């Protein structure tokens, strides 16, 4: 019985540690998004600003683009790290395969719905093409009746 309690307490410690790591990564993601936003502001200000020195403007834009590229690369890595930590936490909780199955099932449902939508659209197009002669005859009939009413 002691071994089971020790394993449960170790799992709780691991979960707590992983949750703290996820919170740290979330804070880093927020900071990174803030930095990207500020870099975008500087980039747009440098585009709008019409100074006499084009060399400084191009240098500023190059540095801002480098900074944006670095922050975007860092943001991608942070999201990957967060996903890895969340997957590890789900494995500890025993929910990993359930979530994977639901994700695969949702993708399958979306693809299946899209295929059904395409098939129905094609069927409706063929129905419309088959009914086109009847629609034309009906429109000619209505046109003739309205002309006859005006003549009388």
C-alpha positions in Angstrom: 0.0 0.0 0.0 2.9 2.3 0.7 4.3 1.9 -2.8 1.0 3.0 -4.3 0.9 6.1 -2.1 4.5 6.9 -3.0 3.7 6.6 -6.8 0.5 8.7 -6.4 2.4 11.5 -4.5 5.2 11.4 -7.2 2.6 11.8 -9.9 1.0 14.7 -8.1 4.5 16.3 -7.8 5.1 15.7 -11.5 1.7 17.2 -12.4 2.3 20.2 -10.2 5.7 20.8 -11.7 4.4 20.4 -15.3 1.5 22.8 -14.6 4.0 25.3 -13.3 6.2 24.8 -16.4 3.1 25.4 -18.6 2.3 28.6 -16.7 5.8 29.8 -17.2 5.7 29.0 -21.0 2.3 30.8 -21.2 3.8 33.9 -19.6 6.7 33.7 -22.0 4.2 33.4 -24.9 2.4 36.5 -23.7 5.7 38.4 -23.5 6.7 37.2 -26.9 3.3 38.3 -28.4 3.7 41.7 -26.7 7.2 42.0 -28.2 5.9 41.1 -31.7 3.1 43.6 -31.3 5.6 46.3 -30.4 7.9 45.4 -33.3 5.0 45.6 -35.6 4.2 49.1 -34.3 7.8 50.2 -34.8 7.8 48.7 -38.3 4.6 50.6 -39.3 5.9 53.8 -37.7 9.1 53.5 -39.8 7.0 52.9 -42.9 4.8 55.9 -42.2 7.6 58.2 -41.2 9.0 60.1 -44.2 12.4 61.3 -43.1 15.3 62.6 -45.3 17.6 59.7 -44.4 16.5 56.6 -46.4 19.6 54.7 -45.1 18.4 54.9 -41.5 14.8 53.9 -42.5 16.0 50.8 -44.4 18.4 50.0 -41.5 15.5 50.3 -39.0 13.2 48.2 -41.2 15.9 45.5 -41.5 16.5 45.4 -37.8 12.8 45.3 -37.1 12.3 42.5 -39.6 15.2 40.5 -38.0 13.6 41.1 -34.6 10.2 40.0 -35.9 11.7 36.9 -37.4 13.5 36.0 -34.2 10.3 36.6 -32.0 8.2 34.5 -34.4 10.8 31.7 -34.3 10.8 31.9 -30.5 7.0 31.9 -30.4 6.8 28.8 -32.5 9.3 27.1 -30.2 7.3 28.2 -27.1 4.1 26.8 -28.6 5.9 23.5 -29.4 7.3 23.3 -25.9 3.8 24.0 -24.4 2.3 21.3 -26.6 4.9 18.8 -25.4 4.3 19.7 -21.8 0.5 19.4 -22.2 0.9 16.0 -23.9 3.1 14.8 -21.1 0.6 16.1 -18.5 -2.2 14.3 -20.4 -0.2 11.1 -20.4 0.3 11.4 -16.7 -3.5 11.9 -16.2 -4.3 9.1 -18.7 -6.2 11.3 -21.1 -3.7 11.5 -24.0 -5.1 8.7 -26.2 -8.7 9.9 -25.6 -7.8 13.4 -26.8 -5.9 12.0 -29.8 -8.8 9.9 -30.7 -11.2 12.8 -30.4 -8.9 15.0 -32.5 -8.6 12.3 -35.3 -12.4 11.8 -35.1 -13.1 15.6 -35.5 -10.7 15.8 -38.5 -12.5 12.8 -40.0 -15.9 14.4 -39.4 -14.7 17.7 -41.0 -13.3 15.9 -44.1 -16.4 13.7 -44.3 -18.7 16.8 -44.1 -16.7 18.6 -46.8 -17.0 15.6 -49.1 -20.7 15.3 -48.5 -21.1 19.1 -49.2 -19.2 18.7 -52.5 -21.3 15.7 -53.5 -24.5 17.5 -52.7 -23.3 20.6 -54.6 -22.5 18.5 -57.7 -25.9 16.7 -57.5 -27.7 20.0 -57.3 -25.8 21.3 -60.3 -26.8 18.2 -62.3 -30.4 18.5 -61.2 -30.4 22.2 -62.2 -28.9 21.3 -65.6 -31.5 18.6 -66.2 -34.3 21.0 -65.2 -33.0 23.8 -67.3 -35.1 23.0 -70.4 -38.3 22.9 -68.3 -37.3 26.1 -66.7 -36.8 27.8 -70.0 -40.1 26.4 -71.4 -41.8 27.7 -68.2 -40.3 31.2 -68.6 -41.2 31.3 -72.3 -44.8 30.3 -71.3 -45.0 33.0 -68.7 -43.6 35.6 -71.1 -46.1 34.6 -73.8 -49.0 34.8 -71.3 -48.0 38.2 -70.1 -47.7 39.5 -73.7 -51.1 38.1 -74.5 -52.6 39.9 -71.5 -51.1 43.2 -72.7 -52.4 42.7 -76.2 -56.0 42.2 -75.0 
